[in-house]
Amino acid sequence: MKIMKRISVIATSALIILTLISCGVNNNANNQTVFRTETAAAMYGGAGFSRSSAKMAAVNDIAVEEMEVDGVYFTTDGSSISESDRKIIKTVDLNTETKAFNESIEWLKSYVESYKGIIDSSYVDSGNINNKNYRKNANFSIRVPAERLDAFLSKIGDNLNIVFRQENISDITEEYSDTESRLSSLKIEEESLNAMLKKAKTVEEMIKVEDKLSSVRTEIENITRRLKRYDKQVTYSTVHINISEVKDLTEPQVSDDFSRETLVKRLKKNFEEAKSFVLRLGANIFTHIPWIILGLVAILILVILSAIFKSLFSGKKQIEDSKHKTSKK
């Protein structure tokens, strides 16, 4: 019985201590909130607002420091955000080469369209017709759906020789969240200022509220445009492609990669080079047919003449041999 009483006394004491600690924490949080509210109210009061109006605006500002969006909390003091909600901006720069400039340009336009992409801007230098050594060049700024970027990039190398690639990834999640919070705060402040404007009793107070309201609305417009720009950059990744016409493609750097994909690419490249050699050889033979025929005719004439001279020489020798034999007899 004594043991049970001791346990009961200890449990009761622990419960009382926890209750006191909880009350202290709550009181501290409440005191901080009151202090922050009074500080913000003093700031608005300094702008010429009445005490009740200033305190209303201050409470609204404090309230938006934590809000819920689709089940995820965004707070100005920083809180974890799920991976699917992160805001990532990707930008890729590519320098490429081609031997068939016009065909490559047409292919790229069709390829971008097949991926539901958008060509933001393009510049194509078709070369100088008076200078055969002038090389053509083109630049494209393309936006591709972010979820299809990897697939889009994976096939560029099949049609263009990539000599340089740079990828930049920027995580703007925190900045985006802060901007959204600021926009929500400004909208609540706009509502409060509209309410103050209706309750304004003097012209001076009305002018001050209208000036503040105009400033808030301007900032709301700027932040809204900024968020739209962020959404555009996150939803569509940007790819900058430079295409240069070259006589010979830059050889890729030799590596020790013996993967199936690498070996297939090398084998395909060697077949293409062999095919190109055979075609060039055939073209050279075809264009030099007149000279080849002339050469064959010349060789044939030489063979005939050689045979004739050989026949005459051998006949003359036989006659001389027969005369020599006759003289001996």
C-alpha positions as CSV (number, residue, x, y, z in Angstrom):
1,M,0.0,0.0,0.0
2,K,2.8,2.4,0.9
3,I,4.5,1.7,-2.5
4,M,1.2,2.5,-4.4
5,K,0.8,5.8,-2.4
6,R,4.4,6.8,-3.4
7,I,3.8,6.0,-7.1
8,S,0.6,8.0,-7.0
9,V,2.3,11.0,-5.3
10,I,5.2,10.9,-7.9
11,A,2.7,10.7,-10.9
12,T,0.7,13.6,-9.5
13,S,3.8,15.7,-9.0
14,A,5.0,15.0,-12.5
15,L,1.6,16.0,-14.0
16,I,1.7,19.3,-12.1
17,I,5.2,20.1,-13.3
18,L,4.3,19.3,-17.0
19,T,1.2,21.5,-16.7
20,L,3.2,24.4,-15.3
21,I,5.9,24.1,-18.1
22,S,3.2,24.0,-20.8
23,C,1.5,27.1,-19.4
24,G,4.9,28.9,-19.3
25,V,5.6,28.0,-22.9
26,N,2.2,29.2,-24.0
27,N,2.5,32.4,-22.0
28,N,5.9,33.0,-23.6
29,A,4.5,32.4,-27.1
30,N,1.6,34.7,-26.4
31,N,3.9,37.4,-25.0
32,Q,6.0,37.2,-28.1
33,T,3.0,37.5,-30.3
34,V,1.7,40.5,-28.3
35,F,5.1,42.1,-28.5
36,R,5.4,41.6,-32.3
37,T,1.9,42.8,-32.8
38,E,2.4,45.9,-30.7
39,T,5.7,46.6,-32.6
40,A,4.0,46.3,-36.0
41,A,1.1,48.4,-34.8
42,A,3.6,51.2,-33.7
43,M,5.1,51.1,-37.2
44,Y,1.6,51.6,-38.8
45,G,0.7,54.2,-36.2
46,G,3.8,56.1,-37.2
47,A,2.4,56.3,-40.7
48,G,-0.6,58.2,-39.5
49,F,-3.2,55.4,-38.9
50,S,-5.5,55.4,-36.0
51,R,-4.6,52.9,-33.2
52,S,-7.4,50.5,-33.9
53,S,-6.7,50.5,-37.7
54,A,-3.0,50.1,-37.1
55,K,-3.5,47.2,-34.8
56,M,-5.8,45.5,-37.4
57,A,-3.1,45.7,-40.1
58,A,-0.4,44.5,-37.7
59,V,-2.5,41.4,-36.7
60,N,-3.0,40.6,-40.4
61,D,0.7,40.8,-41.2
62,I,1.5,38.5,-38.3
63,A,-1.2,36.0,-39.3
64,V,0.2,35.3,-42.8
65,E,3.6,34.1,-41.4
66,E,2.1,30.6,-41.5
67,M,-0.4,29.3,-44.0
68,E,-1.3,26.0,-45.5
69,V,-1.3,25.3,-49.3
70,D,-2.4,21.8,-50.5
71,G,-1.6,20.2,-47.2
72,V,1.9,21.6,-47.0
73,Y,2.9,24.4,-44.6
74,F,4.9,27.4,-45.8
75,T,6.4,29.6,-43.1
76,T,8.6,32.6,-43.2
77,D,11.0,31.2,-40.6
78,G,11.7,28.2,-42.9
79,S,10.0,24.8,-42.9
80,S,10.5,21.6,-44.9
81,I,8.7,21.3,-48.2
82,S,7.9,18.1,-50.0
83,E,10.2,17.1,-52.9
84,S,7.3,17.3,-55.4
85,D,6.7,20.9,-54.5
86,R,10.3,22.1,-55.1
87,K,10.8,24.8,-57.7
88,I,13.7,23.9,-60.0
89,I,14.9,25.9,-62.9
90,K,17.0,24.1,-65.5
91,T,19.0,25.7,-68.3
92,V,21.2,23.8,-70.8
93,D,23.7,25.3,-73.3
94,L,24.8,23.2,-76.3
95,N,27.4,23.9,-79.0
96,T,26.9,21.6,-81.9
97,E,28.3,20.9,-85.4
98,T,26.8,19.7,-88.7
99,K,27.9,19.1,-92.3
100,A,24.3,19.5,-93.6
101,F,23.3,22.9,-92.2
102,N,20.0,23.5,-93.8
103,E,18.7,20.0,-93.2
104,S,19.8,20.2,-89.5
105,I,17.9,23.5,-89.0
106,E,14.7,22.0,-90.5
107,W,15.1,18.8,-88.4
108,L,15.6,20.8,-85.2
109,K,12.4,22.8,-85.8
110,S,10.4,19.7,-86.3
111,Y,12.0,18.0,-83.4
112,V,11.1,20.8,-81.0
113,E,7.5,20.7,-82.2
114,S,7.3,16.9,-81.6
115,Y,8.2,17.5,-77.9
116,K,5.6,20.3,-77.5
117,G,8.4,22.8,-77.1
118,I,8.5,26.5,-78.0
119,I,11.2,28.4,-80.0
120,D,11.5,31.6,-78.0
121,S,14.1,33.2,-80.4
122,S,16.3,32.2,-83.3
123,Y,19.1,33.6,-85.4
124,V,20.2,31.9,-88.6
125,D,23.2,33.1,-90.6
126,S,22.9,31.4,-94.0
127,G,26.4,32.4,-95.1
128,N,27.9,34.5,-97.8
129,I,27.2,33.4,-101.4
130,N,30.3,35.3,-102.6
131,N,32.6,33.4,-100.2
132,K,32.5,29.7,-100.5
133,N,34.7,29.3,-97.4
134,Y,32.2,31.2,-95.2
135,R,30.6,28.8,-92.7
136,K,26.9,29.1,-91.7
137,N,25.8,29.5,-88.1
138,A,22.6,29.5,-86.1
139,N,21.4,30.1,-82.5
140,F,18.2,28.9,-80.9
141,S,16.6,29.6,-77.6
142,I,14.1,26.8,-76.9
143,R,11.7,26.1,-74.0
144,V,10.9,22.4,-73.5
145,P,8.5,20.9,-70.9
146,A,10.6,20.3,-67.8
147,E,9.5,16.6,-67.4
148,R,10.6,15.9,-71.0
149,L,13.9,17.7,-71.0
150,D,16.1,14.5,-70.5
151,A,14.3,12.7,-73.3
152,F,14.7,15.8,-75.6
153,L,18.4,16.1,-74.9
154,S,19.1,12.3,-75.3
155,K,18.5,12.4,-79.1
156,I,20.1,15.7,-80.0
157,G,23.4,13.9,-80.5
158,D,22.0,11.5,-83.1
159,N,21.6,14.4,-85.5
160,L,24.0,17.0,-84.3
161,N,27.6,16.6,-83.2
162,I,27.7,18.0,-79.6
163,V,31.1,19.6,-78.8
164,F,30.1,21.4,-75.6
165,R,27.4,21.0,-73.0
166,Q,26.7,22.9,-69.9
167,E,23.7,22.4,-67.5
168,N,22.7,24.8,-64.8
169,I,20.2,23.8,-62.1
170,S,18.8,26.5,-59.8
171,D,16.5,25.6,-56.8
172,I,14.3,28.7,-56.1
173,T,11.9,26.9,-53.7
174,E,12.7,29.1,-50.7
175,E,12.6,32.3,-52.8
176,Y,9.3,31.2,-54.4
177,S,7.7,30.4,-51.0
178,D,8.9,33.8,-49.6
179,T,7.5,35.6,-52.6
180,E,4.1,33.8,-52.3
181,S,4.0,34.7,-48.6
182,R,4.8,38.3,-49.3
183,L,2.0,38.4,-52.0
184,S,-0.5,36.9,-49.5
185,S,0.5,39.5,-46.9
186,L,0.2,42.3,-49.3
187,K,-3.3,41.2,-50.4
188,I,-4.4,41.0,-46.7
189,E,-2.9,44.5,-46.2
190,E,-4.8,45.7,-49.3
191,E,-8.1,44.5,-47.8
192,S,-7.2,46.2,-44.5
193,L,-6.4,49.5,-46.2
194,N,-9.6,49.4,-48.2
195,A,-11.5,49.0,-44.9
196,M,-9.5,51.9,-43.4
197,L,-10.3,54.0,-46.4
198,K,-14.0,53.5,-45.9
199,K,-13.7,54.5,-42.2
200,A,-11.4,57.5,-42.8
201,K,-12.8,60.6,-41.2
202,T,-10.4,63.3,-42.4
203,V,-9.0,64.2,-45.8
204,E,-5.5,63.9,-44.4
205,E,-6.1,60.4,-43.2
206,M,-7.8,59.4,-46.5
207,I,-4.8,60.7,-48.5
208,K,-2.3,58.7,-46.4
209,V,-4.3,55.5,-46.8
210,E,-4.7,56.0,-50.5
211,D,-0.9,56.6,-50.9
212,K,-0.2,53.4,-48.9
213,L,-2.8,51.5,-50.9
214,S,-1.3,52.6,-54.2
215,S,2.1,51.5,-53.1
216,V,0.8,48.1,-52.0
217,R,-1.1,47.5,-55.3
218,T,2.0,48.4,-57.3
219,E,4.0,45.9,-55.3
220,I,1.3,43.2,-55.7
221,E,1.5,43.7,-59.5
222,N,5.3,43.4,-59.5
223,I,5.3,40.3,-57.3
224,T,2.5,38.7,-59.4
225,R,4.6,39.1,-62.6
226,R,7.6,37.7,-60.8
227,L,5.7,34.6,-59.8
228,K,4.4,34.1,-63.3
229,R,8.0,34.3,-64.6
230,Y,9.1,31.8,-62.0
231,D,6.2,29.4,-63.0
232,K,7.2,29.8,-66.7
233,Q,10.9,29.0,-65.9
234,V,10.0,26.0,-63.7
235,T,7.4,24.5,-66.1
236,Y,9.5,24.9,-69.2
237,S,13.3,24.3,-69.1
238,T,15.4,26.4,-71.4
239,V,17.8,25.0,-74.0
240,H,20.3,27.3,-75.9
241,I,21.6,25.6,-79.0
242,N,24.3,26.9,-81.3
243,I,24.7,25.1,-84.7
244,S,27.8,25.6,-86.8
245,E,28.4,24.3,-90.3
246,V,31.8,22.5,-90.5
247,K,33.7,20.6,-93.2
248,D,34.9,17.9,-90.7
249,L,33.2,17.1,-87.5
250,T,35.2,17.4,-84.3
251,E,36.4,14.0,-83.1
252,P,35.1,13.0,-79.7
253,Q,37.6,12.6,-76.9
254,V,38.9,9.1,-76.5
255,S,37.7,7.4,-73.4
256,D,37.9,4.0,-71.7
257,D,34.1,3.5,-71.9
258,F,33.4,0.1,-73.3
259,S,29.6,0.1,-72.7
260,R,27.3,-1.3,-75.3
261,E,26.0,2.1,-76.3
262,T,29.6,3.5,-76.8
263,L,30.7,0.5,-78.8
264,V,27.6,0.7,-81.0
265,K,28.2,4.4,-81.6
266,R,31.9,3.8,-82.5
267,L,31.0,0.9,-84.9
268,K,28.3,3.0,-86.5
269,K,30.8,5.9,-86.9
270,N,33.3,3.6,-88.6
271,F,30.7,2.2,-91.0
272,E,29.7,5.7,-91.9
273,E,33.3,6.7,-92.6
274,A,33.9,3.5,-94.7
275,K,30.7,4.3,-96.6
276,S,31.8,7.9,-97.1
277,F,35.2,6.7,-98.4
278,V,33.5,4.3,-100.9
279,L,31.1,7.0,-102.1
280,R,34.0,9.5,-102.6
281,L,36.0,6.9,-104.4
282,G,33.1,6.0,-106.7
283,A,32.4,9.7,-107.4
284,N,36.1,10.3,-108.3
285,I,36.1,7.3,-110.6
286,F,32.9,8.4,-112.3
287,T,34.1,12.0,-112.8
288,H,37.4,10.7,-114.2
289,I,35.9,8.2,-116.7
290,P,37.2,10.1,-119.8
291,W,40.7,10.1,-118.5
292,I,40.4,6.5,-117.5
293,I,39.2,5.5,-121.0
294,L,42.0,7.6,-122.6
295,G,44.5,5.9,-120.3
296,L,43.2,2.4,-121.2
297,V,43.4,3.2,-124.9
298,A,46.9,4.5,-124.5
299,I,47.9,1.3,-122.7
300,L,46.2,-0.8,-125.4
301,I,48.1,1.0,-128.1
302,L,51.4,0.5,-126.2
303,V,50.6,-3.2,-125.9
304,I,49.9,-3.5,-129.6
305,L,53.0,-1.5,-130.6
306,S,55.1,-3.6,-128.2
307,A,53.7,-6.8,-129.7
308,I,54.4,-5.5,-133.3
309,F,58.0,-4.5,-132.5
310,K,58.6,-7.8,-130.7
311,S,57.3,-9.7,-133.7
312,L,59.4,-7.7,-136.1
313,F,62.5,-8.1,-134.0
314,S,62.0,-11.8,-133.5
315,G,61.5,-12.2,-137.3
316,K,64.6,-10.2,-138.1
317,K,66.6,-12.3,-135.7
318,Q,65.4,-15.5,-137.2
319,I,66.5,-14.4,-140.8
320,E,69.9,-13.4,-139.5
321,D,70.3,-16.7,-137.7
322,S,69.4,-18.7,-140.9
323,K,71.9,-16.6,-143.0
324,H,74.6,-17.3,-140.4
325,K,74.0,-21.0,-140.5
326,T,74.1,-21.0,-144.4
327,S,77.4,-19.2,-144.5
328,K,79.0,-21.8,-142.2
329,K,78.0,-24.6,-144.5
